[in-house]
């Protein structure tokens, strides 16, 4: 299936950007509003996981008012050699800012009467940013694996991050999965990523991944599995892992 209709008010340009930045692998062919419906057509059929992702993106879509004035580019940097101003590209969407977090958010639940969530620019939501579960893991030599789930209280883009390890044995790894709370695994974001020794390493990309509110990032740290007969890895050990998210979050109106 590659054509979908939704009865929801959307900002077409913003929704297109969110779809392009998502984990959906099929390109959007066209998106338009007609007959009170939002029509989204893709160039090929979506998988069942991608259809779930699409519905989640549309359901969590919060239209942002774009400025009527053209966006101005400020050329404030010059080169050392010839004094000519230069510009650089960025993957940061319009009306978003960079936020570094060593924990996820406290997610506000809907009111009992079913009224909407607090808008993303409210003081309550802002103070809940980064106040959730920390990206800290400690495994002992008797533990095979530890998993934690992380969520955010608004739609965000995942940009980069980094991992710090202390005493990780050769063979230890981590997995990063995108989980739908009802249907389970949607996409793997990282699999068998090696962690070793004491130090830190970045998880860098020039791209970005759109994460609608409601989806879960599940991070699993796996101990090594070496034995006397398995010399490809060291024996399980006690070690620590700590991480940080680099996110693009929507700016509050007027900022």
LINVENSUL-V304183 format. One record per residue. N is the residue number from 1. PSI is psi as a letter, one per 20 degrees, with the letter a starting at -180 (999 if undefined). NEAR is the number of other ideal C-beta (glycine too) atoms within 12 Angstrom. Layout:
N|PSI|NEAR ; N|PSI|NEAR
This chain:
1|p|17 ; 2|j|21 ; 3|p|23 ; 4|q|31 ; 5|p|21 ; 6|p|25 ; 7|m|15 ; 8|q|23 ; 9|p|16 ; 10|r|30 ; 11|o|23 ; 12|g|23 ; 13|g|22 ; 14|g|29 ; 15|h|36 ; 16|g|28 ; 17|g|30 ; 18|h|42 ; 19|g|36 ; 20|h|25 ; 21|j|30 ; 22|a|41 ; 23|j|36 ; 24|p|36 ; 25|i|20 ; 26|p|26 ; 27|q|19 ; 28|p|31 ; 29|g|19 ; 30|q|19 ; 31|p|32 ; 32|r|20 ; 33|p|21 ; 34|p|15 ; 35|k|10 ; 36|j|12 ; 37|q|18 ; 38|p|31 ; 39|p|25 ; 40|o|38 ; 41|p|24 ; 42|r|28 ; 43|i|15 ; 44|r|16 ; 45|q|18 ; 46|q|30 ; 47|r|19 ; 48|h|17 ; 49|h|26 ; 50|h|30 ; 51|h|24 ; 52|g|30 ; 53|g|37 ; 54|g|40 ; 55|h|30 ; 56|g|34 ; 57|g|42 ; 58|g|35 ; 59|h|23 ; 60|j|31 ; 61|p|34 ; 62|o|31 ; 63|p|23 ; 64|p|27 ; 65|p|16 ; 66|q|18 ; 67|q|13 ; 68|h|6 ; 69|q|6 ; 70|q|8 ; 71|p|10 ; 72|p|9 ; 73|p|13 ; 74|o|9 ; 75|n|13 ; 76|i|10 ; 77|q|13 ; 78|q|12 ; 79|q|12 ; 80|h|8 ; 81|g|7 ; 82|i|8 ; 83|j|10 ; 84|p|11 ; 85|q|13 ; 86|r|16 ; 87|r|14 ; 88|q|13 ; 89|q|8 ; 90|q|17 ; 91|j|24 ; 92|p|26 ; 93|q|30 ; 94|q|22 ; 95|k|28 ; 96|r|29 ; 97|r|22 ; 98|p|21 ; 99|p|30 ; 100|p|20 ; 101|p|33 ; 102|j|24 ; 103|r|26 ; 104|a|36 ; 105|r|31 ; 106|o|22 ; 107|p|26 ; 108|p|27 ; 109|q|16 ; 110|q|13 ; 111|q|10 ; 112|h|6 ; 113|j|6 ; 114|j|8 ; 115|q|11 ; 116|r|14 ; 117|q|23 ; 118|p|22 ; 119|q|20 ; 120|i|31 ; 121|j|24 ; 122|q|18 ; 123|h|13 ; 124|g|19 ; 125|h|26 ; 126|g|25 ; 127|i|15 ; 128|i|25 ; 129|p|33 ; 130|j|26 ; 131|j|20 ; 132|b|24 ; 133|p|26 ; 134|q|21 ; 135|m|33 ; 136|p|23 ; 137|p|32 ; 138|o|22 ; 139|p|31 ; 140|r|18 ; 141|i|19 ; 142|j|12 ; 143|p|21 ; 144|h|18 ; 145|q|23 ; 146|p|25 ; 147|q|22 ; 148|q|29 ; 149|p|23 ; 150|p|39 ; 151|r|34 ; 152|q|39 ; 153|j|38 ; 154|r|39 ; 155|p|39 ; 156|r|41 ; 157|p|36 ; 158|p|37 ; 159|f|33 ; 160|a|27 ; 161|r|33 ; 162|q|24 ; 163|p|37 ; 164|p|25 ; 165|q|31 ; 166|o|23 ; 167|k|25 ; 168|p|36 ; 169|q|31 ; 170|p|24 ; 171|i|26 ; 172|q|40 ; 173|r|30 ; 174|q|38 ; 175|q|27 ; 176|o|35 ; 177|q|27 ; 178|p|37 ; 179|p|31 ; 180|p|31 ; 181|h|20 ; 182|h|13 ; 183|i|19 ; 184|b|16 ; 185|p|25 ; 186|g|36 ; 187|q|33 ; 188|p|21 ; 189|h|29 ; 190|p|27 ; 191|p|18 ; 192|l|18 ; 193|p|28 ; 194|p|24 ; 195|p|39 ; 196|p|25 ; 197|b|23 ; 198|p|18 ; 199|b|18 ; 200|q|20 ; 201|q|22 ; 202|q|16 ; 203|n|27 ; 204|q|14 ; 205|q|17 ; 206|i|11 ; 207|a|20 ; 208|q|29 ; 209|p|36 ; 210|p|38 ; 211|o|40 ; 212|q|38 ; 213|p|31 ; 214|h|32 ; 215|q|41 ; 216|p|32 ; 217|o|43 ; 218|o|31 ; 219|p|39 ; 220|p|32 ; 221|p|38 ; 222|p|31 ; 223|r|33 ; 224|r|33 ; 225|k|24 ; 226|q|19 ; 227|a|13 ; 228|h|8 ; 229|i|9 ; 230|n|14 ; 231|j|13 ; 232|h|12 ; 233|q|24 ; 234|r|23 ; 235|q|22 ; 236|q|27 ; 237|r|29 ; 238|p|20 ; 239|r|36 ; 240|q|28 ; 241|p|40 ; 242|q|28 ; 243|r|36 ; 244|p|29 ; 245|q|39 ; 246|o|28 ; 247|q|36 ; 248|p|34 ; 249|q|36 ; 250|p|36 ; 251|q|23 ; 252|q|19 ; 253|q|15 ; 254|j|8 ; 255|999|12
